[in-house]
C-alpha cells in the first residue's frame, strides 16, 4: 500500500509483528515510529485503514481483504480500488 499502489518497492519490511487490535498498533507505533515502517497485517481493509493510519501505520499487508480463490478479476479489482481509495482518503 505504500504510495497507494504506485508499484514502489522501497518499503521493505524489516520484521513482522502480529497486531490484532487497535491498542497493539498504537503501542508499537509510539515505541518504534521513527525506527521502522509499521505495516499491520490480518484483518486490514477499507473500513479500518484510516483508523490504523491515524495511530501510526505506514502501510498494510493486504491478503484476504483483496483476494479469495473463488473471486472474479472484477471483484479483486473493486476491492483493490476500495483499499487504495481508503488509503488516499486517510492522508
PDB file with one MODEL, atoms N, CA, C and O in Angstrom:
MODEL        1
ATOM      1  N   UNK A   1       0.823  -1.185   0.000  1.00  0.00           N
ATOM      2  CA  UNK A   1       0.000   0.000   0.000  1.00  0.00           C
ATOM      3  C   UNK A   1       0.865   1.245   0.000  1.00  0.00           C
ATOM      4  O   UNK A   1       0.346   2.340  -0.220  1.00  0.00           O
ATOM      5  N   UNK A   2       2.152   1.124   0.236  1.00  0.00           N
ATOM      6  CA  UNK A   2       2.987   2.315   0.184  1.00  0.00           C
ATOM      7  C   UNK A   2       2.784   2.977  -1.156  1.00  0.00           C
ATOM      8  O   UNK A   2       2.756   2.318  -2.195  1.00  0.00           O
ATOM      9  N   UNK A   3       2.645   4.271  -1.122  1.00  0.00           N
ATOM     10  CA  UNK A   3       2.387   5.064  -2.315  1.00  0.00           C
ATOM     11  C   UNK A   3       1.089   4.631  -2.983  1.00  0.00           C
ATOM     12  O   UNK A   3       0.932   4.800  -4.192  1.00  0.00           O
ATOM     13  N   UNK A   4       0.181   4.091  -2.233  1.00  0.00           N
ATOM     14  CA  UNK A   4      -1.153   3.706  -2.715  1.00  0.00           C
ATOM     15  C   UNK A   4      -1.103   2.933  -4.007  1.00  0.00           C
ATOM     16  O   UNK A   4      -1.794   3.272  -4.968  1.00  0.00           O
ATOM     17  N   UNK A   5      -0.303   1.914  -4.037  1.00  0.00           N
ATOM     18  CA  UNK A   5      -0.286   1.021  -5.186  1.00  0.00           C
ATOM     19  C   UNK A   5       0.540   1.519  -6.348  1.00  0.00           C
ATOM     20  O   UNK A   5       0.375   1.035  -7.468  1.00  0.00           O
ATOM     21  N   UNK A   6       1.423   2.470  -6.115  1.00  0.00           N
ATOM     22  CA  UNK A   6       2.206   3.041  -7.210  1.00  0.00           C
ATOM     23  C   UNK A   6       3.341   2.123  -7.643  1.00  0.00           C
ATOM     24  O   UNK A   6       4.126   2.497  -8.514  1.00  0.00           O
ATOM     25  N   UNK A   7       3.449   0.951  -7.068  1.00  0.00           N
ATOM     26  CA  UNK A   7       4.455  -0.009  -7.501  1.00  0.00           C
ATOM     27  C   UNK A   7       5.833   0.215  -6.899  1.00  0.00           C
ATOM     28  O   UNK A   7       6.819  -0.319  -7.407  1.00  0.00           O
ATOM     29  N   UNK A   8       5.918   0.983  -5.844  1.00  0.00           N
ATOM     30  CA  UNK A   8       7.218   1.232  -5.217  1.00  0.00           C
ATOM     31  C   UNK A   8       7.627   0.029  -4.389  1.00  0.00           C
ATOM     32  O   UNK A   8       6.801  -0.572  -3.702  1.00  0.00           O
ATOM     33  N   UNK A   9       8.886  -0.317  -4.453  1.00  0.00           N
ATOM     34  CA  UNK A   9       9.378  -1.441  -3.678  1.00  0.00           C
ATOM     35  C   UNK A   9      10.339  -1.028  -2.589  1.00  0.00           C
ATOM     36  O   UNK A   9      11.073  -1.869  -2.072  1.00  0.00           O
ATOM     37  N   UNK A  10      10.359   0.249  -2.223  1.00  0.00           N
ATOM     38  CA  UNK A  10      11.342   0.728  -1.259  1.00  0.00           C
ATOM     39  C   UNK A  10      10.880   0.639   0.193  1.00  0.00           C
ATOM     40  O   UNK A  10      11.598   1.086   1.087  1.00  0.00           O
ATOM     41  N   UNK A  11       9.721   0.084   0.444  1.00  0.00           N
ATOM     42  CA  UNK A  11       9.204  -0.033   1.804  1.00  0.00           C
ATOM     43  C   UNK A  11       9.289  -1.486   2.277  1.00  0.00           C
ATOM     44  O   UNK A  11       8.303  -2.034   2.770  1.00  0.00           O
ATOM     45  N   UNK A  12      10.427  -2.097   2.135  1.00  0.00           N
ATOM     46  CA  UNK A  12      10.595  -3.491   2.515  1.00  0.00           C
ATOM     47  C   UNK A  12      10.487  -3.646   4.025  1.00  0.00           C
ATOM     48  O   UNK A  12      11.120  -2.896   4.768  1.00  0.00           O
ATOM     49  N   UNK A  13       9.687  -4.614   4.493  1.00  0.00           N
ATOM     50  CA  UNK A  13       9.557  -4.807   5.936  1.00  0.00           C
ATOM     51  C   UNK A  13      10.865  -5.271   6.550  1.00  0.00           C
ATOM     52  O   UNK A  13      11.584  -6.073   5.954  1.00  0.00           O
ATOM     53  N   UNK A  14      11.169  -4.780   7.716  1.00  0.00           N
ATOM     54  CA  UNK A  14      12.382  -5.152   8.425  1.00  0.00           C
ATOM     55  C   UNK A  14      12.109  -6.344   9.357  1.00  0.00           C
ATOM     56  O   UNK A  14      12.979  -7.189   9.570  1.00  0.00           O
ATOM     57  N   UNK A  15      10.911  -6.396   9.898  1.00  0.00           N
ATOM     58  CA  UNK A  15      10.472  -7.519  10.711  1.00  0.00           C
ATOM     59  C   UNK A  15       8.964  -7.470  10.795  1.00  0.00           C
ATOM     60  O   UNK A  15       8.348  -6.448  10.493  1.00  0.00           O
ATOM     61  N   UNK A  16       8.369  -8.576  11.204  1.00  0.00           N
ATOM     62  CA  UNK A  16       6.914  -8.664  11.291  1.00  0.00           C
ATOM     63  C   UNK A  16       6.488  -8.722  12.740  1.00  0.00           C
ATOM     64  O   UNK A  16       7.094  -9.422  13.551  1.00  0.00           O
ATOM     65  N   UNK A  17       5.453  -7.991  13.058  1.00  0.00           N
ATOM     66  CA  UNK A  17       4.819  -8.057  14.374  1.00  0.00           C
ATOM     67  C   UNK A  17       3.348  -8.320  14.121  1.00  0.00           C
ATOM     68  O   UNK A  17       2.719  -7.617  13.330  1.00  0.00           O
ATOM     69  N   UNK A  18       2.800  -9.311  14.773  1.00  0.00           N
ATOM     70  CA  UNK A  18       1.374  -9.599  14.618  1.00  0.00           C
ATOM     71  C   UNK A  18       0.600  -8.675  15.551  1.00  0.00           C
ATOM     72  O   UNK A  18       0.778  -8.706  16.769  1.00  0.00           O
ATOM     73  N   UNK A  19      -0.253  -7.861  14.964  1.00  0.00           N
ATOM     74  CA  UNK A  19      -1.049  -6.910  15.727  1.00  0.00           C
ATOM     75  C   UNK A  19      -2.519  -7.239  15.517  1.00  0.00           C
ATOM     76  O   UNK A  19      -3.012  -7.226  14.389  1.00  0.00           O
ATOM     77  N   UNK A  20      -3.201  -7.528  16.587  1.00  0.00           N
ATOM     78  CA  UNK A  20      -4.583  -7.958  16.478  1.00  0.00           C
ATOM     79  C   UNK A  20      -5.606  -6.893  16.818  1.00  0.00           C
ATOM     80  O   UNK A  20      -6.759  -6.987  16.398  1.00  0.00           O
ATOM     81  N   UNK A  21      -5.210  -5.895  17.562  1.00  0.00           N
ATOM     82  CA  UNK A  21      -6.179  -4.887  17.970  1.00  0.00           C
ATOM     83  C   UNK A  21      -5.586  -3.495  17.818  1.00  0.00           C
ATOM     84  O   UNK A  21      -4.370  -3.329  17.735  1.00  0.00           O
ATOM     85  N   UNK A  22      -6.454  -2.508  17.783  1.00  0.00           N
ATOM     86  CA  UNK A  22      -6.080  -1.111  17.641  1.00  0.00           C
ATOM     87  C   UNK A  22      -5.048  -0.708  18.683  1.00  0.00           C
ATOM     88  O   UNK A  22      -4.100   0.011  18.368  1.00  0.00           O
ATOM     89  N   UNK A  23      -5.221  -1.162  19.918  1.00  0.00           N
ATOM     90  CA  UNK A  23      -4.301  -0.821  21.003  1.00  0.00           C
ATOM     91  C   UNK A  23      -2.881  -1.290  20.701  1.00  0.00           C
ATOM     92  O   UNK A  23      -1.922  -0.570  20.979  1.00  0.00           O
ATOM     93  N   UNK A  24      -2.737  -2.495  20.133  1.00  0.00           N
ATOM     94  CA  UNK A  24      -1.407  -3.011  19.807  1.00  0.00           C
ATOM     95  C   UNK A  24      -0.713  -2.118  18.795  1.00  0.00           C
ATOM     96  O   UNK A  24       0.473  -1.824  18.941  1.00  0.00           O
ATOM     97  N   UNK A  25      -1.431  -1.686  17.777  1.00  0.00           N
ATOM     98  CA  UNK A  25      -0.840  -0.809  16.768  1.00  0.00           C
ATOM     99  C   UNK A  25      -0.413   0.502  17.407  1.00  0.00           C
ATOM    100  O   UNK A  25       0.671   1.012  17.121  1.00  0.00           O
ATOM    101  N   UNK A  26      -1.260   1.049  18.271  1.00  0.00           N
ATOM    102  CA  UNK A  26      -0.937   2.301  18.940  1.00  0.00           C
ATOM    103  C   UNK A  26       0.328   2.148  19.783  1.00  0.00           C
ATOM    104  O   UNK A  26       1.198   3.019  19.749  1.00  0.00           O
ATOM    105  N   UNK A  27       0.440   1.068  20.529  1.00  0.00           N
ATOM    106  CA  UNK A  27       1.605   0.847  21.385  1.00  0.00           C
ATOM    107  C   UNK A  27       2.887   0.710  20.575  1.00  0.00           C
ATOM    108  O   UNK A  27       3.900   1.332  20.893  1.00  0.00           O
ATOM    109  N   UNK A  28       2.840  -0.089  19.548  1.00  0.00           N
ATOM    110  CA  UNK A  28       4.032  -0.295  18.721  1.00  0.00           C
ATOM    111  C   UNK A  28       4.402   0.984  17.991  1.00  0.00           C
ATOM    112  O   UNK A  28       5.580   1.332  17.912  1.00  0.00           O
ATOM    113  N   UNK A  29       3.417   1.686  17.461  1.00  0.00           N
ATOM    114  CA  UNK A  29       3.689   2.910  16.721  1.00  0.00           C
ATOM    115  C   UNK A  29       4.353   3.953  17.610  1.00  0.00           C
ATOM    116  O   UNK A  29       5.266   4.651  17.167  1.00  0.00           O
ATOM    117  N   UNK A  30       3.909   4.066  18.849  1.00  0.00           N
ATOM    118  CA  UNK A  30       4.511   5.064  19.738  1.00  0.00           C
ATOM    119  C   UNK A  30       5.940   4.697  20.117  1.00  0.00           C
ATOM    120  O   UNK A  30       6.750   5.584  20.385  1.00  0.00           O
ATOM    121  N   UNK A  31       6.260   3.418  20.145  1.00  0.00           N
ATOM    122  CA  UNK A  31       7.601   2.980  20.519  1.00  0.00           C
ATOM    123  C   UNK A  31       8.594   3.003  19.371  1.00  0.00           C
ATOM    124  O   UNK A  31       9.772   3.297  19.572  1.00  0.00           O
ATOM    125  N   UNK A  32       8.122   2.691  18.155  1.00  0.00           N
ATOM    126  CA  UNK A  32       9.029   2.493  17.035  1.00  0.00           C
ATOM    127  C   UNK A  32       8.788   3.426  15.859  1.00  0.00           C
ATOM    128  O   UNK A  32       9.276   3.167  14.759  1.00  0.00           O
ATOM    129  N   UNK A  33       8.049   4.499  16.069  1.00  0.00           N
ATOM    130  CA  UNK A  33       7.591   5.361  14.984  1.00  0.00           C
ATOM    131  C   UNK A  33       8.693   5.755  14.008  1.00  0.00           C
ATOM    132  O   UNK A  33       8.469   5.731  12.798  1.00  0.00           O
ATOM    133  N   UNK A  34       9.857   6.111  14.491  1.00  0.00           N
ATOM    134  CA  UNK A  34      10.906   6.591  13.610  1.00  0.00           C
ATOM    135  C   UNK A  34      11.960   5.534  13.284  1.00  0.00           C
ATOM    136  O   UNK A  34      12.923   5.817  12.571  1.00  0.00           O
ATOM    137  N   UNK A  35      11.782   4.326  13.800  1.00  0.00           N
ATOM    138  CA  UNK A  35      12.785   3.294  13.591  1.00  0.00           C
ATOM    139  C   UNK A  35      12.453   2.369  12.432  1.00  0.00           C
ATOM    140  O   UNK A  35      13.339   2.016  11.653  1.00  0.00           O
ATOM    141  N   UNK A  36      11.216   1.975  12.306  1.00  0.00           N
ATOM    142  CA  UNK A  36      10.817   1.005  11.279  1.00  0.00           C
ATOM    143  C   UNK A  36       9.444   1.370  10.726  1.00  0.00           C
ATOM    144  O   UNK A  36       8.624   1.965  11.426  1.00  0.00           O
ATOM    145  N   UNK A  37       9.197   1.013   9.469  1.00  0.00           N
ATOM    146  CA  UNK A  37       7.839   1.170   8.955  1.00  0.00           C
ATOM    147  C   UNK A  37       6.906   0.189   9.667  1.00  0.00           C
ATOM    148  O   UNK A  37       7.299  -0.943   9.949  1.00  0.00           O
ATOM    149  N   UNK A  38       5.693   0.607   9.953  1.00  0.00           N
ATOM    150  CA  UNK A  38       4.724  -0.240  10.644  1.00  0.00           C
ATOM    151  C   UNK A  38       3.630  -0.620   9.659  1.00  0.00           C
ATOM    152  O   UNK A  38       2.830   0.222   9.253  1.00  0.00           O
ATOM    153  N   UNK A  39       3.600  -1.893   9.276  1.00  0.00           N
ATOM    154  CA  UNK A  39       2.628  -2.404   8.312  1.00  0.00           C
ATOM    155  C   UNK A  39       1.807  -3.504   8.963  1.00  0.00           C
ATOM    156  O   UNK A  39       2.219  -4.664   8.945  1.00  0.00           O
ATOM    157  N   UNK A  40       0.654  -3.171   9.540  1.00  0.00           N
ATOM    158  CA  UNK A  40      -0.201  -4.206  10.110  1.00  0.00           C
ATOM    159  C   UNK A  40      -0.702  -5.171   9.026  1.00  0.00           C
ATOM    160  O   UNK A  40      -0.907  -4.781   7.876  1.00  0.00           O
ATOM    161  N   UNK A  41      -0.889  -6.400   9.407  1.00  0.00           N
ATOM    162  CA  UNK A  41      -1.447  -7.425   8.513  1.00  0.00           C
ATOM    163  C   UNK A  41      -2.530  -8.174   9.276  1.00  0.00           C
ATOM    164  O   UNK A  41      -2.508  -8.229  10.506  1.00  0.00           O
ATOM    165  N   UNK A  42      -3.469  -8.744   8.549  1.00  0.00           N
ATOM    166  CA  UNK A  42      -4.530  -9.531   9.171  1.00  0.00           C
ATOM    167  C   UNK A  42      -5.716  -8.684   9.559  1.00  0.00           C
ATOM    168  O   UNK A  42      -5.656  -7.932  10.532  1.00  0.00           O
ATOM    169  N   UNK A  43      -6.776  -8.797   8.819  1.00  0.00           N
ATOM    170  CA  UNK A  43      -7.990  -8.063   9.126  1.00  0.00           C
ATOM    171  C   UNK A  43      -7.992  -6.622   8.674  1.00  0.00           C
ATOM    172  O   UNK A  43      -8.881  -5.859   9.052  1.00  0.00           O
ATOM    173  N   UNK A  44      -7.020  -6.233   7.874  1.00  0.00           N
ATOM    174  CA  UNK A  44      -6.954  -4.865   7.379  1.00  0.00           C
ATOM    175  C   UNK A  44      -7.783  -4.751   6.110  1.00  0.00           C
ATOM    176  O   UNK A  44      -7.669  -5.576   5.203  1.00  0.00           O
ATOM    177  N   UNK A  45      -8.614  -3.728   6.056  1.00  0.00           N
ATOM    178  CA  UNK A  45      -9.433  -3.492   4.876  1.00  0.00           C
ATOM    179  C   UNK A  45      -9.862  -2.044   4.823  1.00  0.00           C
ATOM    180  O   UNK A  45      -9.461  -1.253   5.678  1.00  0.00           O
ATOM    181  N   UNK A  46     -10.660  -1.678   3.851  1.00  0.00           N
ATOM    182  CA  UNK A  46     -11.069  -0.283   3.688  1.00  0.00           C
ATOM    183  C   UNK A  46     -11.727   0.326   4.923  1.00  0.00           C
ATOM    184  O   UNK A  46     -11.640   1.534   5.142  1.00  0.00           O
ATOM    185  N   UNK A  47     -12.374  -0.496   5.717  1.00  0.00           N
ATOM    186  CA  UNK A  47     -13.093   0.018   6.886  1.00  0.00           C
ATOM    187  C   UNK A  47     -12.187   0.443   8.034  1.00  0.00           C
ATOM    188  O   UNK A  47     -12.604   1.239   8.876  1.00  0.00           O
ATOM    189  N   UNK A  48     -10.959  -0.067   8.092  1.00  0.00           N
ATOM    190  CA  UNK A  48     -10.099   0.308   9.220  1.00  0.00           C
ATOM    191  C   UNK A  48      -8.759   0.919   8.804  1.00  0.00           C
ATOM    192  O   UNK A  48      -7.919   1.181   9.665  1.00  0.00           O
ATOM    193  N   UNK A  49      -8.543   1.147   7.537  1.00  0.00           N
ATOM    194  CA  UNK A  49      -7.283   1.747   7.087  1.00  0.00           C
ATOM    195  C   UNK A  49      -7.085   3.126   7.709  1.00  0.00           C
ATOM    196  O   UNK A  49      -5.993   3.410   8.202  1.00  0.00           O
ATOM    197  N   UNK A  50      -8.085   3.982   7.705  1.00  0.00           N
ATOM    198  CA  UNK A  50      -7.928   5.335   8.256  1.00  0.00           C
ATOM    199  C   UNK A  50      -7.583   5.289   9.745  1.00  0.00           C
ATOM    200  O   UNK A  50      -6.692   6.007  10.198  1.00  0.00           O
ATOM    201  N   UNK A  51      -8.283   4.449  10.504  1.00  0.00           N
ATOM    202  CA  UNK A  51      -8.022   4.367  11.944  1.00  0.00           C
ATOM    203  C   UNK A  51      -6.614   3.861  12.223  1.00  0.00           C
ATOM    204  O   UNK A  51      -5.931   4.381  13.105  1.00  0.00           O
ATOM    205  N   UNK A  52      -6.179   2.860  11.485  1.00  0.00           N
ATOM    206  CA  UNK A  52      -4.826   2.331  11.686  1.00  0.00           C
ATOM    207  C   UNK A  52      -3.775   3.355  11.281  1.00  0.00           C
ATOM    208  O   UNK A  52      -2.735   3.473  11.930  1.00  0.00           O
ATOM    209  N   UNK A  53      -4.039   4.079  10.234  1.00  0.00           N
ATOM    210  CA  UNK A  53      -3.089   5.101   9.797  1.00  0.00           C
ATOM    211  C   UNK A  53      -2.979   6.226  10.824  1.00  0.00           C
ATOM    212  O   UNK A  53      -1.891   6.751  11.057  1.00  0.00           O
ATOM    213  N   UNK A  54      -4.102   6.594  11.436  1.00  0.00           N
ATOM    214  CA  UNK A  54      -4.084   7.655  12.455  1.00  0.00           C
ATOM    215  C   UNK A  54      -3.201   7.294  13.638  1.00  0.00           C
ATOM    216  O   UNK A  54      -2.626   8.181  14.268  1.00  0.00           O
ATOM    217  N   UNK A  55      -3.082   6.011  13.952  1.00  0.00           N
ATOM    218  CA  UNK A  55      -2.273   5.616  15.107  1.00  0.00           C
ATOM    219  C   UNK A  55      -0.863   5.193  14.731  1.00  0.00           C
ATOM    220  O   UNK A  55      -0.124   4.685  15.575  1.00  0.00           O
ATOM    221  N   UNK A  56      -0.476   5.397  13.462  1.00  0.00           N
ATOM    222  CA  UNK A  56       0.922   5.202  13.110  1.00  0.00           C
ATOM    223  C   UNK A  56       1.247   4.197  12.030  1.00  0.00           C
ATOM    224  O   UNK A  56       2.416   4.058  11.672  1.00  0.00           O
ATOM    225  N   UNK A  57       0.276   3.495  11.499  1.00  0.00           N
ATOM    226  CA  UNK A  57       0.582   2.554  10.415  1.00  0.00           C
ATOM    227  C   UNK A  57       1.072   3.325   9.195  1.00  0.00           C
ATOM    228  O   UNK A  57       0.523   4.371   8.849  1.00  0.00           O
ATOM    229  N   UNK A  58       2.110   2.800   8.546  1.00  0.00           N
ATOM    230  CA  UNK A  58       2.688   3.466   7.380  1.00  0.00           C
ATOM    231  C   UNK A  58       2.405   2.705   6.094  1.00  0.00           C
ATOM    232  O   UNK A  58       2.752   3.171   5.009  1.00  0.00           O
ATOM    233  N   UNK A  59       1.795   1.569   6.203  1.00  0.00           N
ATOM    234  CA  UNK A  59       1.432   0.733   5.063  1.00  0.00           C
ATOM    235  C   UNK A  59       0.671  -0.463   5.599  1.00  0.00           C
ATOM    236  O   UNK A  59       0.439  -0.562   6.804  1.00  0.00           O
ATOM    237  N   UNK A  60       0.279  -1.374   4.719  1.00  0.00           N
ATOM    238  CA  UNK A  60      -0.518  -2.519   5.143  1.00  0.00           C
ATOM    239  C   UNK A  60      -0.180  -3.742   4.320  1.00  0.00           C
ATOM    240  O   UNK A  60       0.192  -3.632   3.152  1.00  0.00           O
ATOM    241  N   UNK A  61      -0.309  -4.908   4.930  1.00  0.00           N
ATOM    242  CA  UNK A  61      -0.251  -6.168   4.211  1.00  0.00           C
ATOM    243  C   UNK A  61      -1.685  -6.615   3.965  1.00  0.00           C
ATOM    244  O   UNK A  61      -2.409  -6.942   4.906  1.00  0.00           O
ATOM    245  N   UNK A  62      -2.085  -6.627   2.728  1.00  0.00           N
ATOM    246  CA  UNK A  62      -3.467  -6.972   2.386  1.00  0.00           C
ATOM    247  C   UNK A  62      -3.493  -8.334   1.718  1.00  0.00           C
ATOM    248  O   UNK A  62      -2.819  -8.549   0.711  1.00  0.00           O
ATOM    249  N   UNK A  63      -4.252  -9.234   2.262  1.00  0.00           N
ATOM    250  CA  UNK A  63      -4.371 -10.577   1.699  1.00  0.00           C
ATOM    251  C   UNK A  63      -5.830 -10.911   1.466  1.00  0.00           C
ATOM    252  O   UNK A  63      -6.373 -10.681   0.386  1.00  0.00           O
ATOM    253  N   UNK A  64      -6.454 -11.455   2.493  1.00  0.00           N
ATOM    254  CA  UNK A  64      -7.839 -11.887   2.389  1.00  0.00           C
ATOM    255  C   UNK A  64      -8.814 -10.769   2.103  1.00  0.00           C
ATOM    256  O   UNK A  64      -9.901 -11.014   1.580  1.00  0.00           O
ATOM    257  N   UNK A  65      -8.444  -9.537   2.439  1.00  0.00           N
ATOM    258  CA  UNK A  65      -9.346  -8.432   2.127  1.00  0.00           C
ATOM    259  C   UNK A  65      -9.332  -8.111   0.632  1.00  0.00           C
ATOM    260  O   UNK A  65     -10.210  -7.404   0.136  1.00  0.00           O
ATOM    261  N   UNK A  66      -8.333  -8.633  -0.081  1.00  0.00           N
ATOM    262  CA  UNK A  66      -8.252  -8.412  -1.530  1.00  0.00           C
ATOM    263  C   UNK A  66      -8.629  -9.634  -2.353  1.00  0.00           C
ATOM    264  O   UNK A  66      -9.246  -9.503  -3.410  1.00  0.00           O
ATOM    265  N   UNK A  67      -8.267 -10.809  -1.885  1.00  0.00           N
ATOM    266  CA  UNK A  67      -8.360 -11.992  -2.743  1.00  0.00           C
ATOM    267  C   UNK A  67      -8.873 -13.211  -2.000  1.00  0.00           C
ATOM    268  O   UNK A  67      -8.455 -13.501  -0.879  1.00  0.00           O
ATOM    269  N   UNK A  68      -9.768 -13.905  -2.635  1.00  0.00           N
ATOM    270  CA  UNK A  68     -10.198 -15.250  -2.227  1.00  0.00           C
ATOM    271  C   UNK A  68     -10.240 -16.074  -3.515  1.00  0.00           C
ATOM    272  O   UNK A  68     -10.555 -15.525  -4.570  1.00  0.00           O
ATOM    273  N   UNK A  69      -9.938 -17.354  -3.465  1.00  0.00           N
ATOM    274  CA  UNK A  69      -9.817 -18.159  -4.690  1.00  0.00           C
ATOM    275  C   UNK A  69     -11.024 -18.137  -5.621  1.00  0.00           C
ATOM    276  O   UNK A  69     -10.859 -18.266  -6.834  1.00  0.00           O
ATOM    277  N   UNK A  70     -12.223 -17.978  -5.089  1.00  0.00           N
ATOM    278  CA  UNK A  70     -13.410 -18.029  -5.942  1.00  0.00           C
ATOM    279  C   UNK A  70     -13.823 -16.664  -6.507  1.00  0.00           C
ATOM    280  O   UNK A  70     -14.875 -16.556  -7.137  1.00  0.00           O
ATOM    281  N   UNK A  71     -13.026 -15.640  -6.293  1.00  0.00           N
ATOM    282  CA  UNK A  71     -13.375 -14.288  -6.740  1.00  0.00           C
ATOM    283  C   UNK A  71     -13.025 -14.064  -8.201  1.00  0.00           C
ATOM    284  O   UNK A  71     -12.068 -14.636  -8.723  1.00  0.00           O
ATOM    285  N   UNK A  72     -13.810 -13.229  -8.844  1.00  0.00           N
ATOM    286  CA  UNK A  72     -13.520 -12.836 -10.230  1.00  0.00           C
ATOM    287  C   UNK A  72     -12.469 -11.719 -10.224  1.00  0.00           C
ATOM    288  O   UNK A  72     -12.219 -11.085  -9.199  1.00  0.00           O
ATOM    289  N   UNK A  73     -11.876 -11.502 -11.371  1.00  0.00           N
ATOM    290  CA  UNK A  73     -10.907 -10.406 -11.502  1.00  0.00           C
ATOM    291  C   UNK A  73     -11.590  -9.072 -11.194  1.00  0.00           C
ATOM    292  O   UNK A  73     -10.985  -8.202 -10.568  1.00  0.00           O
ATOM    293  N   UNK A  74     -12.821  -8.905 -11.619  1.00  0.00           N
ATOM    294  CA  UNK A  74     -13.554  -7.666 -11.351  1.00  0.00           C
ATOM    295  C   UNK A  74     -13.758  -7.458  -9.844  1.00  0.00           C
ATOM    296  O   UNK A  74     -13.649  -6.334  -9.354  1.00  0.00           O
ATOM    297  N   UNK A  75     -14.052  -8.535  -9.113  1.00  0.00           N
ATOM    298  CA  UNK A  75     -14.207  -8.438  -7.659  1.00  0.00           C
ATOM    299  C   UNK A  75     -12.894  -8.032  -6.991  1.00  0.00           C
ATOM    300  O   UNK A  75     -12.875  -7.182  -6.101  1.00  0.00           O
ATOM    301  N   UNK A  76     -11.816  -8.641  -7.425  1.00  0.00           N
ATOM    302  CA  UNK A  76     -10.496  -8.318  -6.863  1.00  0.00           C
ATOM    303  C   UNK A  76     -10.153  -6.859  -7.157  1.00  0.00           C
ATOM    304  O   UNK A  76      -9.674  -6.140  -6.280  1.00  0.00           O
ATOM    305  N   UNK A  77     -10.396  -6.429  -8.384  1.00  0.00           N
ATOM    306  CA  UNK A  77     -10.110  -5.039  -8.767  1.00  0.00           C
ATOM    307  C   UNK A  77     -10.942  -4.064  -7.940  1.00  0.00           C
ATOM    308  O   UNK A  77     -10.430  -3.029  -7.514  1.00  0.00           O
ATOM    309  N   UNK A  78     -12.208  -4.375  -7.708  1.00  0.00           N
ATOM    310  CA  UNK A  78     -13.067  -3.495  -6.913  1.00  0.00           C
ATOM    311  C   UNK A  78     -12.570  -3.397  -5.478  1.00  0.00           C
ATOM    312  O   UNK A  78     -12.566  -2.315  -4.891  1.00  0.00           O
ATOM    313  N   UNK A  79     -12.157  -4.512  -4.920  1.00  0.00           N
ATOM    314  CA  UNK A  79     -11.622  -4.497  -3.552  1.00  0.00           C
ATOM    315  C   UNK A  79     -10.309  -3.721  -3.483  1.00  0.00           C
ATOM    316  O   UNK A  79     -10.071  -2.977  -2.532  1.00  0.00           O
ATOM    317  N   UNK A  80      -9.468  -3.896  -4.482  1.00  0.00           N
ATOM    318  CA  UNK A  80      -8.205  -3.154  -4.512  1.00  0.00           C
ATOM    319  C   UNK A  80      -8.475  -1.652  -4.608  1.00  0.00           C
ATOM    320  O   UNK A  80      -7.841  -0.858  -3.913  1.00  0.00           O
ATOM    321  N   UNK A  81      -9.418  -1.265  -5.473  1.00  0.00           N
ATOM    322  CA  UNK A  81      -9.768   0.155  -5.597  1.00  0.00           C
ATOM    323  C   UNK A  81     -10.276   0.707  -4.270  1.00  0.00           C
ATOM    324  O   UNK A  81      -9.919   1.820  -3.886  1.00  0.00           O
ATOM    325  N   UNK A  82     -11.104  -0.060  -3.569  1.00  0.00           N
ATOM    326  CA  UNK A  82     -11.641   0.393  -2.285  1.00  0.00           C
ATOM    327  C   UNK A  82     -10.523   0.618  -1.267  1.00  0.00           C
ATOM    328  O   UNK A  82     -10.563   1.581  -0.501  1.00  0.00           O
ATOM    329  N   UNK A  83      -9.529  -0.266  -1.259  1.00  0.00           N
ATOM    330  CA  UNK A  83      -8.395  -0.111  -0.335  1.00  0.00           C
ATOM    331  C   UNK A  83      -7.554   1.107  -0.697  1.00  0.00           C
ATOM    332  O   UNK A  83      -7.167   1.876   0.184  1.00  0.00           O
ATOM    333  N   UNK A  84      -7.270   1.287  -1.968  1.00  0.00           N
ATOM    334  CA  UNK A  84      -6.490   2.449  -2.403  1.00  0.00           C
ATOM    335  C   UNK A  84      -7.257   3.736  -2.108  1.00  0.00           C
ATOM    336  O   UNK A  84      -6.662   4.711  -1.648  1.00  0.00           O
ATOM    337  N   UNK A  85      -8.559   3.758  -2.363  1.00  0.00           N
ATOM    338  CA  UNK A  85      -9.374   4.936  -2.064  1.00  0.00           C
ATOM    339  C   UNK A  85      -9.360   5.250  -0.574  1.00  0.00           C
ATOM    340  O   UNK A  85      -9.266   6.415  -0.188  1.00  0.00           O
ATOM    341  N   UNK A  86      -9.452   4.219   0.267  1.00  0.00           N
ATOM    342  CA  UNK A  86      -9.415   4.423   1.717  1.00  0.00           C
ATOM    343  C   UNK A  86      -8.060   4.977   2.138  1.00  0.00           C
ATOM    344  O   UNK A  86      -7.990   5.867   2.986  1.00  0.00           O
ATOM    345  N   UNK A  87      -6.981   4.457   1.551  1.00  0.00           N
ATOM    346  CA  UNK A  87      -5.631   4.950   1.843  1.00  0.00           C
ATOM    347  C   UNK A  87      -5.519   6.437   1.494  1.00  0.00           C
ATOM    348  O   UNK A  87      -5.060   7.243   2.304  1.00  0.00           O
ATOM    349  N   UNK A  88      -5.938   6.781   0.295  1.00  0.00           N
ATOM    350  CA  UNK A  88      -5.832   8.171  -0.166  1.00  0.00           C
ATOM    351  C   UNK A  88      -6.705   9.097   0.670  1.00  0.00           C
ATOM    352  O   UNK A  88      -6.288  10.212   0.984  1.00  0.00           O
ATOM    353  N   UNK A  89      -7.890   8.666   1.031  1.00  0.00           N
ATOM    354  CA  UNK A  89      -8.799   9.487   1.826  1.00  0.00           C
ATOM    355  C   UNK A  89      -8.273   9.708   3.247  1.00  0.00           C
ATOM    356  O   UNK A  89      -8.635  10.685   3.902  1.00  0.00           O
ATOM    357  N   UNK A  90      -7.432   8.812   3.709  1.00  0.00           N
ATOM    358  CA  UNK A  90      -6.934   8.907   5.087  1.00  0.00           C
ATOM    359  C   UNK A  90      -5.675   9.756   5.213  1.00  0.00           C
ATOM    360  O   UNK A  90      -5.183   9.976   6.320  1.00  0.00           O
ATOM    361  N   UNK A  91      -5.156  10.231   4.095  1.00  0.00           N
ATOM    362  CA  UNK A  91      -3.904  11.023   4.123  1.00  0.00           C
ATOM    363  C   UNK A  91      -4.111  12.389   4.740  1.00  0.00           C
ATOM    364  O   UNK A  91      -3.165  13.171   4.839  1.00  0.00           O
TER     365      UNK A  91
ENDMDL
END
